[in-house]
Amino acid sequence: MGFPRSRFQFPQPWITLFIILVLFAGNLALALYIGLSISPSPLFQAVFAFAMASAVTTWVHFDSRSTGVSLGFDQGMFVFFTWPVTFPIYIFRSYGFRKGGLILLSFLGIYVVSMISAFFLIIIASVVGTVLSAR
């Protein structure tokens, strides 16, 4: 008797991995800015916003091709510029309330885990730097 397989899995797993990498890199850079007590540069903010919007738009594009659900004409541009609003609308429209809610909670969890792990890396690096400079 084997383990039961989970019925929940991310649609478009490679693009989901790309979103995870974008979130982790952005949160790590933000944690570095906070750790060094400087404000994030406008270039960092623009690049992170562009990368996140591009990743979410790519995810929606490939997912809409596989599910057959579209947000209409010029979906890519529409999602790129308004992804914080249109991404949940697309998820609920294509997957329903239950599975769509799980997907959105999973993306929120990915964001929180990437933020927490980035801050832990900064804390560990500062502790190691303090210990090495004390010697």
Secondary structure, 3 states (H helix, E strand, C coil): CCCCCCCCCCCCHHHHHHHHHHHHHHHHHHHHHHHCCCCCCHHHHHHHHHHHHHHHHHHHHHHHHHHCCCCCCCHHHHHHHHHHHHHHHHHHHHHHHHHHHHHHHHHHHHHHHHHHHHHHHHHHHHHHHHHHHHC
